[in-house]
Amino acid sequence: MDHRTPARRRAPRAARATLPLLALALLAPACTGGVEGKPGAAGVRDPYFPKLGNGGYDVTHYALTLDVDPDEQTLRGTAEITARATQDLSSFNLDLAGLTVDSATVEGRPAAVNRAGDELTLRTDAKVEDRLRKGETFRTVVHYSGSPKTITDPDESEEGWLPTDDGALALGEPTGSMAWYPGNNHPSDKAAYDLTVTVPKGLTAVSNGVMAGPPVTEKGRTTFRWHTAEPMASYLATLAIGEFETKTSTTAGGITVFTAVDPEVAEASARTIARIPEVVAWESEHFGPYPFSATGAIVEREDDAGYALETQNRPVFPGPPDLGTLVHEMAHQWFGDSVTPKSWRDMWLNEGLATYAGWLWGEEKEDTPADESFDNAYEDEDNWAFPPADPPSAAEISDEPVYGRGAMVIHKIREAVDDDEEFFALLRGWTKKYRHRNASTADFTAYVEEETGQDLSDLWKAWLYGRSRPAADG
């Protein structure tokens, strides 16, 4: 994510009528034997967003089918969610904001649904033999509809469903994906995705992954299908609907490059967007093989979002991106998208490493030594508001220390290693070890010490967790 793009506030939209939730009574769980199970947790106790995500299961695949009316800003959706139970379950939760549940089934059986805010609780038949057993793979189908909502984060940025002049844009970091589909909305649960979207003829629907066949137009509406094979965190899922100029090509390494650019900004974006293969190749040399089968970009108009975001495979940019922002968001394909944080406290691993990628690009391509970038960051008072690994609240998880001071931590590791060949091997080893997995700050510090054979306790204490500014050469 690039929070440096100035946020642009929308005028308040007229209040929309809330559609009624389908009334489904909870069934009593009285049982006397067999697998009784217990409810899955409503939330995974994330330190900043404790109600996000859900316990008791692990999603392996989402199949989302959406029919969108951009003029009315409404949708009808079906979510088929394949998951594995991690405990015996009597009920479990999904995250969904605002939209109305019309019906739901679990393993083909009607499910009772209860709603409390953004939490859906689903319960199947109360009979013991129908309970979900630990290790069992099960399929949940949720039919839903309504007007997706724009979500305002604690830092006042907007995400979720963002209406645009020619369609809509769905962004998810950190909470917004639940505005347009139900799921286990936390980065610790990654899954494959298939998305089928139907929109009015003349519009294009762009998402993650690769296009699964050509668009099909019938009765004035066009259906687009997208397939994301590699695991993806919910906050990285995106959907852009609008009038786009699209282009498909292939890198020398066989990676599909798909770009979708709003015609109003196409000319101004062309030069930077054309450098995507170059940037991906350069970052692959430094950070290891590109972790996905597709890359590219979605470029919207400047007022369509307040920030750039590293949506998996093809980042979203609000207006023509500069080269530095492109390098940053593409670096996130390794740091954040493939190696994904276990909790939002670990976000500095995303942003510090992506920021340092920009310093490396400047060093090798623009004659700006990383030492100079470090010095500039060190002198920036904003970087010392709090330790990068311990933001004071959810409102600060995208603030300057997570980026600038996070990058300083990486530079200090490079100094401690004191050998660039070993340092870059360290970065490549990190992305290899945790490829398509989740990792925490503790995982990272342990990995660095193990690989370097050094006790870096003083480095972590001063630069990662310290609340005062250490000496620059400390």
Secondary structure, DSSP 8 states (H G I E B T S, - for coil): -BTTS---------------------------SS---EE--SS---SS-TTSS-SSEEEEEEEEEEEEETTTTEEEEEEEEEEEESS-EEEEEEE--S-EEEEEEETTEE-EEEEETTEEEEE---SGGGSB-TT-EEEEEEEEEE---EEE-TTS-EEEEEEETTEEEEE-TTTGGGGTS-B--STTS-EEEEEEEEEETT-EEE-SSEE-S--EEETTEEEEEEEEEEEE-GGG--EEEE--EEEEEE-TTS-EEEEEE-GGGHHHHHHHHTTHHHHHHHHHHHH-S-SSSEEEEEEE-GGG-SSBB--SSS-EEESS--HHHHHHHHHTTTBTTTEEESSGGGHHHHHHHHHHHHHHHHHHHSS--HHHHHHHHHH-GGGGSS-TT--SSGGGTTSHIIIIIHHHHHHHHHHHH--HHHHHHHHHHHHHHTTTEEE-HHHHHHHHHHHHT---HHHIIIIIS-SS---TT-
